[in-house]
Amino acid sequence: MIDILLIFPPLKIPIKYPAIALPSLAAYLENHNISVKLCDAPVNELNEHQIKRVIGETMPGVVGITFMTSQFGTAKIVAKMVKNISQSIPVIVGGVHASVLPEETLRTCDYFDYVVYGEGELTLLEFMQQYLADRLQPDTIKGLVYRNNGEIIKNAPRELISDLDSLPMPAWHLLPVEKYMVSSPEERYSGVTGHGISICTCRGCPYNCLFCASHSVFQGYRYRS
């Protein structure tokens, strides 16, 4: 059995842009002896029923879903599928939408059990280590939102990782890298220019644009050497 299945839900637009959060989280967990399977629905052109088959075949201990606002609807559908397969599988969600609206994300979907807000590596690792050791104490995990007797509790935020060089290279071996397509920035969602994957050189942004969620998720600006 896989310890955790990380899912990037379907998108309404047919893009195959690398979802770098998946292999980044997976690499960090694998470095701490936690087994991971990745399911990138857009690049594999999977619909909800095919994702359900992946969940059933994998039977993970935990399911994690990372999503943008445009994927909120399909993320809820995927979470419901998990619970239909087994009520005992915890569903933990993260990503841009969940980080900006963590309490609302949990409040608006009964199939989500936990929300990781902000940078995910340390929070998800601590959650998995406690869960696998059968000593889960949600109130001790920074960066986590959870329910307690019907009340939604938001823990203190997690400190940002100051040294990005300490993070492992993304676990691209868990994904079909030959399927990813990239484009020039001004044509990201329209004009595919060739095969390729992403390189994450920094986190955050030195600016504070109103239309961008970067400062809400990462805060500040850090870069790799």
N, C-alpha and C positions, 0 to 999 in steps of 0.2 A: 504494500500500500504506500502511496505517495503521501508525504507529510502535508504538503500544501499544493493546491492547483491555483495558479494565478491566471485570471481571465481578462482580456481586453474585449469588451462586447462589440457587436456589429455596429457599423456606421451606416447612415442613410445614403452617403455618397461613396462611390466606388474608388477609394484611395487605398494604396498599399504602402503608406508611409511608415517607417519604422517606429514602433511604440517602445521607445528606449527605456521606459520605466520598468517594463516587464523583465528584460534581461539584467537590468541593474539590480533590482531587488533580488532576483534569483541568484545572481552571483554572490551577493552578500550572504544570503541564507546558506547556499552551498558551502561557502567558506567556513560555516559554523556547523557543518554536518547535518543540515536539514535538507531532505530530499524535496525537489521541486519539479513540477511539470507546468509548462506554459501553454496557453491557448490564446493565440492572437486571431480572433474571428475575422477581422477585415482582410488580412493578408491571405488567409486560407479560405475566404469566401464562405464562411460557415453561417448558417441561419440558427435560430434558436433551438430547433429540434436536433440539429447536428451537435450543438454545444451540449445539449442534454445527454446525448449519447457519449460524449467525451467524459462528462462528469460521472455517468454510470459506469463506464469502463475503468475509470481511474480510481473511483471511490476514495477520494482524498480525506485526510483528517480534517483539513480546513480548506475553505474556498475563499480566495481573495479576488476582489473585482476592482480594477482601476478604471475610471471613466471621466470623460468630459461632460459638460452639461447636455450636449447633443446626444449623449448615450445614456442619459439618466433613465429613460423609459425602458430600454433594452436591458440595462443593468438590473432593474427591478424584476423583469421577466426571468433573467438568469438566476437571480437569487431565489425566486419562487420555485424554479425548477430544482434547485439544490434541496430546498425544504421538502419538495414532493418526493425526492429520492430518499432523503433521510433527514428527519428533524434534528438529529444529533450533530450534524455537520455545521459548525459555526461559519457564518458568512461575515467577512470583514472587508470593508470597502475603503478606498482611498482615491487619490487623484485630485485634479484641479477642483472639480465641483464639490467634492466632499471636504476639501481643505478650506474652501471659502465659506461653505455653509454646513459645517459639521453637525450641529444639533438639528437643523432642519432636515438634513439628509436622513438622519436616523428616525426623526419624527414622522416623516412622510412615507416610510416603507417598513412594515413590520417584519419583512424577510431579512433585513439587515440587522445583524447582531452587534457589530462594532464598527466604529469609524476611526481610521487613522488620519489625522490632519497634519499637514506640513510634511516635512521630509520623512520618508517612510522606513528607511533601512533599520535604524536602531529600535524604533517602536515595534515594527513587525517582528524583528528578531526576538525582542524581549517577550512579546506575546507568544510566539511559537515555542520558545524555550519553556515558559511557564506552562503552556497548554500540554506540550508533549510530556512534561514531568508530572502532569496531573496535579498541578498546584497553581492554577490560574487565579490571580488576584488582580482584577481589572483596575482597582483603585490605586495600585502601585505603579502603573505604567503611564509615563508621561506621553502626551500626544495622542491619547486614546479617549474616545467618547463611547459610553455604554449605557445600558439601562439598569436601574436598580429599583425593583419593586414599582415599576411603571414610571419612575422618574429618570430623566435623561441627565447623565452626569458627564461633564466635560473636565477632564484632568488638565493639569498645568501643561503648557506647551513643551515640546522636546527641544533641547538645545540643538542648534545647527551643527553639522559636521564641519569643523574648521579646516581640516586637512583633507581636501578632496583626493589627494594622491594616495590616501590610505584606503580608498575604495578599490575593489578589484575591477578588472575589465568586465564589461557586460557579458553575460552567459549566452552569447550568440549561438552556441552549440545546441541550445534547446529550441531554436527557431529555424524555420526554412529561409535562411538569408538570401537564397537565390531568387526568392519571390518578391523581395522588396524593391520598390521603385521610388526614385527621388526626382525632384524637379527643381528648377531655379526658384528662388524665394518668391518672386512675384507671380509664379504659376503653380504654387504648391498644390492647389486643389483642382487644377485644370490641365496643365501641360506636363505630362510625364516625359522626362528626358533620358531615363536610363536606369539600370539596376544599381543599387547601392544601399548602404546603411549609414547610420548617424554616428557622429563623434560628439560627445558631451564635453566641451572644454571648460564650462563654468556652470554655476548655479546662481540664480537670481539675476538682477539687472541693476545697473547704476542709476536708472531712471525710474519714474513713478507714474507711468501713463495710466489714465483713468480706465481705458478700454482693455487693459492687460491684467491678468491675474498673477503674474510672476511675483510681484511684491507681496501678495497675499499668501502665497504658498511658501516661498523660500526666504523672503526678506533679506535685504542686504545684497552683497555681491561677492562671490568667492570664485576663484579660478584655479585650475590645475597648473602645475609647473610646466 
